[in-house]
Amino acid sequence: MSFDSLAFRQAMGRFTTGVTVVTTRNPKGGNIGVTVNSFASVSLDPPLVLFCLDKAALSFEAFGRSDQFAVNFLCAEQHALSVRFSTTTADKWEGVAYDIWPTDLPVLRDCLVNLGCQKEAVHEGGDHVIIVGRVDALRLDGEKRPLVYYQSGYREIGASL
Ligand SMILES: Cc1cc2nc3c(=O)[nH]c(=O)nc-3n(C[C@H](O)[C@H](O)[C@H](O)COP(=O)(O)O)c2cc1C
């Protein structure tokens, strides 16, 4: 069965995900952040996670050079942060509330979860790379509602079945 790239994009858009902002620092100490919904957990023991990064992203080089990154799970109230970190602007971080963790990672405040990760492996994945990290720090807020992404739109989680 053949299909075109539009059909492939539409199909992928029907896979519902949460939304994260993956952050790191560049060699000059500047903060880097990208909206990412290709996040997945990989392994419980050891605790491994992955995300896929577009080779064309402006922050591609910074993630390649850094040996660590943070994954910030956004809550429903933070959809503006998803828009901000998915838009190439001069300063994505202006006015954004964040902490610097002891490992020197910038981590967004008020998220559902923050994960601190050491880079474990990088795999080829077509026009993306697959970056695997080992989680070595974690902050979670059980009271928040997740931001949901489906068919190019932001949603809140619905009723339980
Ligand atoms: C909801 C959503 C999810 C996204 N997921 C990814 C992703 O998993 N990987 C990726 O490379 N880009 C993803 N993007 C696109 C990047 O956020 C976007 O290209 C961003 O501008 C890259 O920033 P940079 O060019 O400053 O590095 C996503 C965008 C949105 C809105």
The ligand as a Tripos MOL2 file, in Angstrom:
@<TRIPOS>MOLECULE
LIG
   31    33     1     0     0
SMALL
NO_CHARGES

@<TRIPOS>ATOM
      1 C1          3.6750   19.5890   20.1470 C.3       1 LIG1
      2 C2          5.0040   19.6210   19.4250 C.ar      1 LIG1
      3 C3          5.8550   18.5410   19.4910 C.ar      1 LIG1
      4 C4          7.1050   18.5500   18.8690 C.ar      1 LIG1
      5 N1          7.9230   17.4600   18.9780 N.ar      1 LIG1
      6 C5          9.1460   17.4880   18.4240 C.ar      1 LIG1
      7 C6         10.0160   16.3760   18.5850 C.ar      1 LIG1
      8 O1          9.6790   15.3700   19.1910 O.2       1 LIG1
      9 N2         11.2710   16.4660   18.0490 N.ar      1 LIG1
     10 C7         11.6860   17.5890   17.3720 C.ar      1 LIG1
     11 O2         12.8390   17.6180   16.9090 O.2       1 LIG1
     12 N3         10.8670   18.6460   17.1800 N.ar      1 LIG1
     13 C8          9.6230   18.6270   17.7110 C.ar      1 LIG1
     14 N4          8.7790   19.6900   17.5540 N.ar      1 LIG1
     15 C9          9.2540   20.8540   16.7820 C.3       1 LIG1
     16 C10        10.2320   21.7250   17.5640 C.3       1 LIG1
     17 O3          9.7000   22.0900   18.8280 O.3       1 LIG1
     18 C11        10.5420   23.0040   16.7420 C.3       1 LIG1
     19 O4         11.0860   22.6330   15.5080 O.3       1 LIG1
     20 C12        11.4680   23.9540   17.4580 C.3       1 LIG1
     21 O5         11.3560   25.2290   16.8490 O.3       1 LIG1
     22 C13        12.9190   23.5590   17.3880 C.3       1 LIG1
     23 O6         13.6480   24.5900   18.0550 O.3       1 LIG1
     24 P1         15.0870   25.0640   17.5560 P.3       1 LIG1
     25 O7         15.0430   25.1690   16.0650 O.co2     1 LIG1
     26 O8         15.2930   26.3460   18.2820 O.co2     1 LIG1
     27 O9         16.0380   23.9970   18.0110 O.co2     1 LIG1
     28 C14         7.5230   19.6930   18.1590 C.ar      1 LIG1
     29 C15         6.6560   20.8070   18.0790 C.ar      1 LIG1
     30 C16         5.4150   20.7700   18.7190 C.ar      1 LIG1
     31 C17         4.5070   21.9620   18.6310 C.3       1 LIG1
@<TRIPOS>BOND
     1     1     2 1
     2     2     3 ar
     3     2    30 ar
     4     3     4 ar
     5     4     5 ar
     6     4    28 ar
     7     5     6 ar
     8     6     7 ar
     9     6    13 1
    10     7     8 2
    11     7     9 ar
    12     9    10 ar
    13    10    11 2
    14    10    12 ar
    15    12    13 ar
    16    13    14 ar
    17    14    15 1
    18    14    28 ar
    19    15    16 1
    20    16    17 1
    21    16    18 1
    22    18    19 1
    23    18    20 1
    24    20    21 1
    25    20    22 1
    26    22    23 1
    27    23    24 1
    28    24    25 2
    29    24    26 1
    30    24    27 1
    31    28    29 ar
    32    29    30 ar
    33    30    31 1
@<TRIPOS>SUBSTRUCTURE
     1 LIG1         1 GROUP 0 **** ****
